[in-house]
Amino acid sequence: MLLDKEESHFFDVKGKGIAPSKLQETFVAFANADGGEIYVGLEDKKHQGNRCNPFNSIEEANAILTVLLEQTSPSVENVNVEFLEPPNGGYILFLSIPKSPKVHYTAQGDCYVRLSAGKVKLKGEKITGLAYSKGSLAYERTPVQTVKLNEIVLSESLKSYMDRVVTSQEPITFLRKQRLTAEVKKKDVPTVGCVLLFDEEPQASIETRCAIKVYRLRTTETEYKREHLVEMPATMNGDIEKVIKDTISKVSALINGASVYEDSKLVTLKYPAEAIKEVLVNAVLHRDYSLNDDIHVKIFDNRIEIASPGKLPGFMTLDNLYEERFSRNPNLVRMLHNLPDPLNHDIGEGLDTVRNELKKAGLIAPEFAERGNSFVVTIKHQKIASVEDVIMDYLSSTSGAIVTNKLVRELSGEADINKVKKALQRLRRDGEIVLVDTNATSFNYRYKKA
């Protein structure tokens, strides 16, 4: 029932008597955030009496629709408008507002964003930050006045790039034509994108952080402690190409040593290199460089997590990642893709490659999440096969093998201790496995092949 739902980040109800200009604030807030639904003609839970107070006719809602659809600047595209008919007659106006790739304003020129079950009015730099987050304003085109253009022109990174793409243009002409410069006080200066691509130390040149930190953690827990670190986190600096390649090398080295020690046996965990490379490249090319944070790569005993600053841009959502295409940093994507044997695929193909490579390796598809102000990709060392199949495959392929609930969780990637327990119980019941020690307590059960 609609009346039973709590107002949230994605859901709101409004009485039909609300002023169109007031409703427009909520409408704009949803479009500027992650989209949502509004039902007009339903009072909120604070209302005393009958909360269902619908419009008498569809025409009665015209004033509201005119303000929302015609006086929002710029107009919100792909809004779904329906009129629902409650049992006692009348009409409830239903508005489904998509997440928009643009920043929207009310007729009064105010900008709002949805936050939990309310809205927040934005001003000045916060509106600019929203535009960067959405990708409607490219931070990569921001001028960097602390770096002289001549420093970029003379850099080895630019020389190497121009040699590989084979151009006879002068370096400064090349940078201008690639839209990697901006004019400030009638003087050309490099942009953020230019510095990221060709400066020798962009991490020292731009105002926000743009390195990659790599951690190796001896744990499978969500929360980790300092003692779980195998070594101090490694920080990758340099231009974009160097950062990506150095990170791939570091992650590969750490993964090669990733293993789980159980019952005197060392179980090695393997991940497809191409899948990891694609996630890393995506993280570098599509992150929000206006945010003051690095990319964090955490290698756990049973998974790899890659967190890049910034939520999904534009109209991208967790549900349409494989179907839709949107680039927050189009110049970075284009410049890297113009190289022979580029690190990046065309926009959108990278995630398909990740999923396919993991499937070839017998691992489940990657998981995506937005945590705080970051986009996180998790590659789990979890087999597509059932837990039972993982257990029997291990026992059959390893001479004298013994498994425990903990080892099975490490091998399968299934973190739920009870699911693994039931799988072991089913195999024991079916006579596939037996206890090593029938006198052991349930907490110390160890199993071998029957």
C-alpha positions in Angstrom: 0.0 0.0 0.0 1.3 3.4 -0.9 0.0 4.9 2.3 2.1 2.5 4.3 5.4 3.4 2.6 7.9 5.6 4.3 9.1 8.7 2.5 12.7 8.0 1.4 15.5 9.1 -0.9 13.4 7.7 -3.8 9.8 8.2 -2.7 7.6 11.1 -1.6 3.9 11.9 -1.3 2.3 15.4 -1.5 -1.2 16.7 -0.9 -3.0 18.1 -4.0 -3.1 21.5 -2.4 0.7 22.0 -2.5 1.8 25.1 -4.4 3.3 24.1 -7.8 6.4 26.1 -7.0 6.9 24.2 -3.8 6.4 20.8 -5.5 8.9 21.9 -8.1 11.6 22.0 -5.4 11.1 18.3 -4.7 10.8 17.5 -8.4 14.2 19.2 -9.1 15.8 17.6 -6.1 14.9 14.1 -7.4 16.2 14.8 -10.9 19.5 16.2 -9.4 20.0 13.2 -7.2 19.2 9.6 -8.2 15.6 10.0 -9.5 12.5 9.0 -7.6 8.7 8.9 -7.4 6.2 11.5 -6.3 2.5 10.8 -5.7 0.4 14.0 -5.6 -3.0 13.6 -3.9 -1.8 11.7 -0.9 -1.1 13.4 2.4 1.9 12.4 4.5 1.7 10.5 7.7 1.5 13.6 9.9 -1.9 14.4 8.4 -4.9 13.9 10.6 -7.9 12.2 8.9 -8.2 10.7 5.5 -4.8 10.8 3.8 -6.1 10.0 0.3 -7.4 13.3 -1.1 -7.3 12.9 -4.9 -7.9 15.4 -7.7 -11.5 15.6 -8.8 -10.4 15.7 -12.5 -7.2 15.3 -14.5 -7.5 19.0 -15.6 -7.2 20.0 -11.9 -3.5 19.0 -12.0 -2.6 21.1 -15.1 -1.1 24.0 -13.2 1.3 21.6 -11.4 2.3 19.8 -14.6 2.9 23.1 -16.4 5.3 24.3 -13.7 7.2 21.0 -13.4 7.5 20.1 -17.1 7.7 23.5 -18.7 9.3 25.8 -16.1 12.1 23.6 -14.8 15.4 24.8 -16.3 16.6 22.9 -18.2 13.6 20.6 -18.6 13.9 17.1 -17.2 13.7 14.5 -19.9 11.9 11.2 -19.8 9.6 12.0 -16.9 6.7 9.4 -16.7 3.4 11.0 -15.9 0.3 8.9 -15.0 -3.0 9.3 -13.3 -4.0 6.6 -10.9 -7.6 6.0 -9.9 -8.2 5.1 -6.3 -11.2 2.9 -5.3 -13.3 5.9 -4.1 -12.9 7.9 -7.3 -10.7 10.8 -8.3 -7.2 10.9 -9.6 -3.7 10.5 -8.0 -0.9 12.2 -10.0 2.1 9.9 -10.3 5.4 11.2 -11.4 8.4 9.0 -12.1 11.5 11.2 -12.3 14.7 9.6 -13.8 18.2 10.4 -12.6 19.3 13.2 -14.9 22.7 13.9 -16.4 22.1 17.6 -16.1 21.8 20.1 -13.2 18.3 21.5 -12.9 16.8 24.6 -11.4 13.4 25.8 -10.3 11.6 28.7 -12.0 13.0 30.9 -9.2 16.5 29.8 -10.1 17.1 27.6 -7.1 19.0 24.3 -7.2 18.0 21.4 -4.8 19.1 17.8 -4.4 17.3 14.9 -2.7 19.0 13.7 0.6 17.3 10.8 2.4 13.6 11.9 2.8 14.2 15.6 2.4 15.8 18.1 0.1 18.9 20.4 0.4 19.3 23.7 -1.4 22.7 24.1 -3.1 24.6 27.2 -3.8 27.9 28.3 -5.4 30.6 25.7 -5.3 28.2 22.9 -4.2 26.3 23.4 -7.5 29.6 23.2 -9.4 30.5 20.0 -7.5 27.1 18.5 -8.5 27.8 19.4 -12.1 31.2 17.6 -11.9 29.6 14.6 -10.2 27.0 14.3 -12.9 29.5 14.8 -15.7 27.5 17.8 -17.1 30.6 19.9 -16.4 33.9 18.2 -17.1 36.5 18.8 -14.4 39.2 17.5 -16.8 38.7 20.8 -18.7 39.5 23.0 -15.7 42.6 25.2 -16.3 45.7 24.4 -14.1 47.4 27.8 -13.6 50.2 26.4 -11.4 51.7 24.5 -14.4 53.3 26.3 -17.3 52.3 25.0 -20.7 55.9 24.9 -21.7 56.5 22.3 -19.0 54.0 20.0 -20.7 55.3 20.8 -24.2 58.8 19.6 -23.1 57.7 16.6 -21.2 58.8 13.1 -22.1 55.3 11.8 -21.7 54.0 14.1 -24.4 56.9 13.3 -26.7 56.3 9.6 -26.3 52.6 9.9 -26.9 53.0 12.0 -30.1 55.6 9.5 -31.5 53.2 6.7 -31.0 50.2 8.4 -32.6 52.5 9.6 -35.4 51.8 13.3 -35.8 53.9 16.0 -37.4 52.2 18.9 -35.5 54.1 21.1 -33.1 53.4 20.0 -29.5 51.6 23.2 -28.6 49.4 23.0 -31.7 48.7 19.4 -30.9 47.6 20.2 -27.4 45.3 23.0 -28.6 43.7 20.9 -31.2 43.1 18.1 -28.7 41.2 20.6 -26.4 43.8 20.1 -23.7 44.5 23.8 -23.2 42.4 26.7 -21.8 42.7 30.4 -22.2 43.2 32.4 -19.0 43.8 36.1 -19.3 44.7 35.7 -23.0 47.3 33.1 -22.1 47.1 29.3 -22.8 47.4 27.1 -19.8 47.1 23.3 -19.5 43.9 21.7 -18.3 43.5 19.1 -15.6 43.2 16.4 -18.4 46.4 17.7 -20.0 48.3 17.5 -16.7 47.0 14.0 -15.9 48.1 12.8 -19.3 51.4 14.4 -19.8 52.8 16.0 -16.6 55.6 14.1 -14.9 54.1 14.5 -11.5 50.4 15.3 -11.8 49.8 14.4 -8.2 51.9 17.4 -7.2 50.4 19.7 -9.9 46.6 19.5 -9.5 44.7 20.5 -6.4 43.0 17.2 -5.8 44.5 13.8 -5.2 44.9 11.5 -8.2 47.1 8.6 -7.2 46.3 5.0 -6.7 46.8 3.2 -3.3 47.2 -0.6 -3.3 46.7 -2.6 -0.1 47.2 -6.3 0.6 45.1 -7.4 3.6 45.3 -10.8 5.3 41.6 -11.1 6.1 38.2 -11.7 4.6 36.4 -9.4 6.9 34.7 -6.2 5.8 36.3 -4.2 8.5 40.1 -4.5 8.7 42.7 -3.5 11.1 46.3 -2.2 10.7 47.7 -5.6 11.7 46.0 -7.1 8.6 48.2 -5.2 6.3 50.9 -7.4 4.8 52.9 -4.3 4.0 52.4 -0.6 4.0 50.0 0.5 1.2 51.9 1.2 -2.1 51.1 4.6 -3.8 51.3 4.8 -7.6 52.2 8.2 -8.9 52.9 9.6 -12.4 50.9 10.3 -15.6 47.8 8.2 -16.3 49.5 5.6 -18.4 52.3 5.1 -15.8 49.8 4.9 -12.9 47.7 2.3 -14.7 50.7 0.1 -15.7 52.4 0.4 -12.3 49.2 -0.5 -10.5 48.6 -3.5 -12.8 52.2 -4.8 -12.0 51.8 -4.2 -8.3 48.4 -5.9 -8.1 49.7 -8.8 -10.1 52.6 -9.3 -7.8 50.4 -9.2 -4.7 47.8 -11.6 -6.2 50.5 -14.1 -7.2 51.2 -14.4 -3.5 47.6 -14.5 -2.4 46.8 -17.7 -0.7 45.0 -19.2 2.3 46.7 -21.5 4.7 44.5 -24.2 6.2 45.2 -27.7 7.6 48.8 -27.7 6.5 47.8 -26.9 2.9 48.4 -23.7 1.0 45.4 -22.8 -1.2 46.3 -20.3 -4.0 43.7 -17.9 -5.2 43.8 -16.9 -8.9 42.1 -14.1 -10.8 42.1 -13.4 -14.5 44.6 -10.6 -15.2 42.5 -9.0 -18.0 39.5 -8.6 -15.8 41.6 -6.7 -13.1 43.2 -4.6 -15.8 39.8 -3.5 -17.2 38.5 -2.5 -13.8 41.6 -0.5 -13.0 41.5 1.3 -16.3 37.8 2.1 -15.8 38.5 3.4 -12.3 41.2 5.8 -13.6 39.4 7.1 -16.7 35.9 7.5 -15.2 36.6 8.7 -11.6 35.6 12.2 -10.5 38.9 14.1 -10.3 37.2 17.1 -8.6 37.1 15.0 -5.4 40.1 15.1 -3.1 40.7 11.3 -2.8 42.8 8.6 -4.5 41.6 5.4 -6.0 41.9 2.5 -3.5 42.7 -1.1 -4.5 42.3 -3.6 -1.6 43.3 -7.2 -2.1 41.7 -9.4 0.5 42.1 -13.1 1.0 38.8 -13.8 -0.9 38.2 -10.7 -3.1 39.6 -7.5 -4.7 37.8 -4.2 -4.1 38.5 -1.2 -6.3 37.0 2.0 -5.1 37.1 5.1 -7.3 36.0 8.6 -6.2 32.6 9.8 -7.4 29.2 8.2 -7.8 28.0 7.0 -11.2 27.7 10.0 -13.6 24.9 11.2 -15.8 22.0 8.7 -16.2 24.1 5.7 -15.2 22.8 3.5 -12.4 23.8 0.2 -10.9 21.0 -1.4 -13.0 22.1 -0.2 -16.5 25.9 -0.4 -16.3 26.1 -3.0 -19.0 23.7 -1.4 -21.4 24.2 2.4 -21.1 27.3 4.5 -22.0 28.4 7.7 -20.4 31.9 9.2 -19.9 32.7 11.7 -17.2 36.2 12.4 -18.7 35.7 12.1 -22.5 39.1 13.7 -23.3 41.0 11.2 -21.2 39.1 8.3 -22.7 39.6 9.5 -26.2 43.3 10.3 -25.9 44.2 6.9 -24.3 42.1 5.1 -26.9 43.9 6.8 -29.8 47.1 5.0 -28.9 48.1 1.9 -30.8 47.1 -1.2 -28.7 45.3 1.1 -26.2 44.8 0.2 -22.5 41.1 1.0 -22.8 38.3 -0.4 -24.9 35.4 1.7 -26.3 33.2 3.1 -23.6 31.1 0.3 -22.0 33.1 -2.7 -23.5 35.4 -2.9 -20.5 32.8 -4.2 -18.1 31.6 -6.8 -20.6 35.2 -8.0 -20.8 35.5 -8.2 -17.0 32.3 -10.3 -16.8 33.4 -12.6 -19.6 36.9 -13.1 -18.3 35.6 -13.9 -14.8 33.2 -16.4 -16.3 36.0 -18.1 -18.3 37.9 -18.4 -15.0 34.8 -20.0 -13.4 34.2 -17.0 -11.2 31.0 -15.1 -10.6 30.3 -11.7 -12.2 31.7 -8.6 -10.6 29.6 -6.8 -8.0 29.0 -3.0 -8.1 28.1 -0.6 -5.4 28.0 3.1 -4.5 29.5 3.6 -1.0 29.4 7.1 0.3 30.9 9.2 -2.6 32.7 6.3 -4.3 31.9 3.7 -6.9 33.2 0.2 -5.8 33.8 -2.8 -8.0 34.3 -6.1 -6.1 35.8 -9.2 -7.8 35.1 -12.2 -5.6 37.1 -15.4 -5.7 33.7 -17.2 -5.7 33.1 -20.1 -8.0 30.1 -20.2 -10.3 29.8 -23.8 -9.3 27.7 -24.8 -6.3 29.4 -25.0 -2.9 29.0 -28.8 -3.0 30.8 -28.9 -6.4 33.6 -26.8 -5.1 34.0 -29.1 -2.1 34.1 -32.3 -4.1 36.3 -30.9 -6.8 38.9 -29.9 -4.2 38.7 -33.3 -2.4 38.9 -35.2 -5.7 41.8 -33.3 -7.2 44.0 -33.1 -4.1 45.5 -36.2 -2.6 44.7 -36.6 1.1 42.7 -33.4 1.1 40.7 -32.4 4.2 38.2 -29.5 4.3 36.7 -27.4 7.1 33.8 -24.9 7.0 36.4 -22.1 6.9 38.4 -23.6 4.1 35.3 -24.2 2.0 34.3 -20.5 2.5 37.8 -19.5 1.3 37.7 -21.8 -1.7 34.1 -21.0 -2.8 33.9 -17.4 -1.9 30.6 -18.1 -0.1 30.9 -16.0 3.1 27.7 -17.4 4.8 28.9 -19.9 7.4 25.5 -21.5 7.6 25.1 -22.1 3.8 28.5 -23.9 3.8 27.4 -25.9 6.9 24.3 -27.1 5.1 26.3 -28.0 2.0 28.7 -30.1 4.1 25.7 -31.7 5.9 24.1 -32.7 2.6 27.3 -34.2 1.3 27.8 -36.2 4.5 24.2 -37.4 4.4 24.6 -38.5 0.8 27.8 -40.5 1.7 30.1 -38.3 -0.3 32.2 -37.1 2.6 32.9 -38.4 6.2 34.3 -36.9 9.4 38.0 -37.3 10.0 37.3 -37.5 13.7 33.9 -38.7 14.8 34.6 -37.6 18.4 35.3 -34.0 17.4 33.0 -31.2 18.5 30.9 -29.6 15.7 33.1 -26.5 15.9 36.1 -28.6 15.0 34.6 -30.8 12.2 37.0 -31.8 9.5 35.9 -33.8 6.4 37.5 -36.1 3.9 36.2 -37.8 0.8 34.3 -41.0 1.6 
